[in-house]
C-alpha cells in the first residue's frame, strides 16, 4: 500500500528542515519505505478534507490504506513499530527508546518551540526580553541534563533509534542563531552525527526541493 504524507506547499521554515513533516520523511527514509507527498497551501490546511485527517489543521498527516494518522510523534512511532531500524528488538531497550521519544516531545521541545514563537510573535511586546530570558533559562535547564546523560556516547541509549530522531529534530531549532546549542559541544556533535546519516540527508534534500521549487515558481 502506498504511504502518503502531507507537507507545506510553502514551508515557513524556508527549507531549513524544521517543519514537522521532516520527522516523518526521515523516519520513512531510515525504515527504507517509499512514500508520496501531498503538498498543501495554508488555506487547504483549514478546509474540511484536511480537517478530517488532522482536526487541528496542521501537517503532517500519514495515510496508508484505510489508516490515517496525525501528530508527527505518533506517526514516527507507528513507522518505528512497523519497520526495522528505529526501535531495538530487546524489550527493555525498546521501552527506553520510546521513553526518549516522549522526552523529546514533552520535556525538551516545549520551551524550544515556545522560544521560536516568542521571537516571531512577541518581539514588540513589553515583556519580550523577560519572556525570552525565561524560555532560554528553561531550555538550558533541559539541555544541562540531556548533555550530562548523553556524555560521550554517540546516541542516547545504545544504537540510533526513534528517540534520537525526534530529539535531534527538536535540537535543530537551536542550531543557528540562538547560540544555545553551541554551549554544549557533545550535543552539537550529536546533532552533526544525525545530520550525517544518509537517511537524514535524503529527507532534508526532499523537503528542501519543495521549498526551492515553490520559490522558483
C-alpha positions as CSV (number, residue, x, y, z in Angstrom):
1,X,0.0,0.0,0.0
2,X,1.2,3.5,-0.8
3,X,2.2,5.8,2.0
4,X,1.1,9.4,1.6
5,X,2.1,12.2,3.9
6,X,1.2,15.9,3.8
7,X,3.6,18.8,3.9
8,X,3.6,22.6,3.4
9,X,3.3,23.8,-0.1
10,X,5.4,26.8,1.0
11,X,7.1,26.0,4.2
12,X,7.5,28.8,6.8
13,X,10.9,27.4,7.7
14,X,12.3,28.3,4.3
15,X,13.7,24.9,3.6
16,X,15.7,24.5,6.8
17,X,14.3,21.1,7.7
18,X,12.4,22.4,10.7
19,X,8.8,21.7,9.6
20,X,7.5,18.6,11.3
21,X,7.0,16.6,8.1
22,X,10.8,16.3,8.2
23,X,10.5,13.9,11.1
24,X,8.2,11.6,9.1
25,X,10.3,11.8,6.0
26,X,13.4,11.0,8.0
27,X,11.7,8.0,9.7
28,X,10.5,6.6,6.4
29,X,14.0,7.0,4.9
30,X,15.5,5.2,7.9
31,X,13.0,2.4,7.5
32,X,13.6,2.2,3.8
33,X,9.9,2.9,2.9
34,X,8.9,4.8,-0.2
35,X,6.3,7.5,0.2
36,X,4.4,10.1,-1.7
37,X,3.8,13.7,-0.5
38,X,0.7,15.8,-0.9
39,X,1.5,19.5,-0.7
40,X,-1.0,21.8,1.0
41,X,-1.5,25.5,1.0
42,X,-2.3,27.2,4.3
43,X,-5.9,27.6,3.0
44,X,-6.2,24.0,2.2
45,X,-5.0,23.0,5.7
46,X,-8.1,24.6,7.1
47,X,-10.6,23.0,4.7
48,X,-12.9,20.0,5.6
49,X,-10.9,17.5,3.6
50,X,-7.7,18.1,5.6
51,X,-9.5,18.6,8.9
52,X,-11.0,15.2,8.5
53,X,-7.4,13.9,8.7
54,X,-5.9,16.4,11.1
55,X,-8.5,18.1,13.3
56,X,-6.2,21.0,14.2
57,X,-5.4,21.9,10.6
58,X,-1.7,21.1,10.8
59,X,0.8,19.0,9.0
60,X,2.0,16.3,8.7
61,X,-0.6,13.5,8.2
62,X,0.0,9.9,7.2
63,X,-2.2,7.7,5.1
64,X,-1.7,4.1,4.3
65,X,-4.7,2.1,3.1
66,X,-7.5,2.7,5.5
67,X,-5.2,4.1,8.2
68,X,-5.0,7.8,8.7
69,X,-2.8,9.3,11.4
70,X,-1.9,12.8,12.6
71,X,0.8,14.2,15.1
72,X,4.4,13.7,14.0
73,X,5.4,11.8,17.1
74,X,2.5,9.3,16.7
75,X,3.4,8.8,13.0
76,X,7.1,8.2,13.8
77,X,6.1,5.7,16.5
78,X,3.8,3.9,14.0
79,X,6.6,3.7,11.4
80,X,9.1,2.6,14.0
81,X,6.8,-0.2,15.2
82,X,6.0,-1.4,11.7
83,X,9.5,-1.4,10.3
84,X,13.1,-2.3,11.3
85,X,15.7,0.3,12.1
86,X,14.1,2.7,14.6
87,X,13.4,0.6,17.7
88,X,15.6,-2.1,19.3
89,X,14.4,-5.7,19.3
90,X,15.2,-6.1,23.0
91,X,12.1,-5.3,25.0
92,X,13.8,-3.2,27.7
93,X,15.9,-1.2,25.2
94,X,12.7,-0.7,23.1
95,X,10.9,0.7,26.1
96,X,13.8,3.1,26.8
97,X,13.8,4.3,23.2
98,X,10.1,5.0,23.4
99,X,10.7,6.9,26.7
100,X,13.2,9.1,24.8
101,X,10.6,9.8,22.1
102,X,8.3,11.1,24.8
103,X,11.2,13.1,26.4
104,X,12.0,14.8,23.2
105,X,8.4,15.9,22.6
106,X,7.1,16.5,26.1
107,X,10.2,17.7,28.0
108,X,12.7,19.3,25.6
109,X,10.6,20.6,22.8
110,X,8.0,22.8,24.6
111,X,10.5,25.6,25.7
112,X,12.4,25.3,22.4
113,X,9.3,25.8,20.3
114,X,7.9,28.5,22.6
115,X,11.2,30.4,22.2
116,X,10.8,30.3,18.4
117,X,7.2,31.5,18.6
118,X,8.2,34.2,21.1
119,X,10.8,35.6,18.8
120,X,8.2,35.8,16.0
121,X,5.1,36.9,17.7
122,X,6.1,38.7,20.9
123,X,9.2,40.8,19.8
124,X,7.2,44.1,20.1
125,X,5.7,43.3,23.5
126,X,6.9,45.0,26.7
127,X,7.5,41.6,28.3
128,X,9.6,40.2,25.4
129,X,13.0,40.3,26.9
130,X,11.8,38.9,30.2
131,X,9.9,36.1,28.5
132,X,12.8,35.3,26.2
133,X,15.2,35.0,29.1
134,X,12.8,32.8,31.0
135,X,12.5,30.4,28.0
136,X,16.2,30.3,27.4
137,X,16.8,29.5,31.0
138,X,14.3,26.7,30.7
139,X,16.0,25.4,27.6
140,X,19.4,25.4,29.3
141,X,17.9,23.6,32.3
142,X,16.8,20.8,29.9
143,X,20.0,20.7,27.9
144,X,22.2,20.6,31.0
145,X,20.5,17.3,32.0
146,X,20.4,16.0,28.4
147,X,24.1,16.7,27.9
148,X,25.0,15.0,31.1
149,X,23.0,12.0,30.2
150,X,24.5,11.7,26.7
151,X,28.0,12.2,27.9
152,X,30.5,11.0,25.2
153,X,28.1,8.4,23.7
154,X,27.1,8.6,20.1
155,X,23.4,8.1,20.8
156,X,21.0,8.3,23.8
157,X,20.8,4.6,24.5
158,X,23.0,2.3,22.5
159,X,22.2,2.3,18.8
160,X,20.4,5.1,16.9
161,X,16.6,5.0,17.5
162,X,13.4,6.9,17.0
163,X,14.2,8.6,20.3
164,X,17.3,10.1,18.8
165,X,15.5,11.0,15.6
166,X,12.9,13.1,17.5
167,X,15.4,14.6,19.9
168,X,17.6,15.8,17.1
169,X,14.7,17.4,15.2
170,X,14.0,19.4,18.4
171,X,17.6,20.4,18.9
172,X,17.9,21.5,15.3
173,X,15.7,24.6,16.2
174,X,18.6,25.7,18.3
175,X,21.4,25.1,15.8
176,X,21.6,28.5,14.3
177,X,21.1,32.0,15.7
178,X,20.4,31.2,19.4
179,X,24.0,30.2,20.4
180,X,22.5,27.9,23.0
181,X,23.3,24.6,21.3
182,X,26.9,25.6,20.9
183,X,27.2,25.8,24.7
184,X,27.0,22.0,24.7
185,X,29.8,20.5,22.5
186,X,28.6,17.0,22.9
187,X,25.0,17.9,21.9
188,X,26.3,19.8,18.9
189,X,28.3,16.8,17.9
190,X,25.3,14.6,18.5
191,X,23.2,16.7,16.1
192,X,26.0,16.7,13.5
193,X,26.2,12.8,13.6
194,X,22.5,12.6,13.0
195,X,22.7,15.1,10.1
196,X,25.4,13.0,8.5
197,X,23.2,9.9,8.3
198,X,22.2,9.2,4.7
199,X,18.5,8.9,5.6
200,X,18.6,12.3,7.1
201,X,20.3,13.8,4.1
202,X,17.7,12.2,1.7
203,X,14.8,13.6,3.8
204,X,16.3,17.0,4.1
205,X,17.0,17.2,0.4
206,X,13.4,16.2,-0.4
207,X,12.0,18.8,1.9
208,X,14.3,21.5,0.6
209,X,13.4,20.6,-3.0
210,X,9.8,21.5,-2.3
211,X,10.8,25.0,-1.0
212,X,13.2,25.6,-3.8
213,X,10.5,24.7,-6.4
214,X,7.9,26.9,-4.7
215,X,10.4,29.8,-4.6
216,X,11.2,29.4,-8.2
217,X,7.6,29.4,-9.1
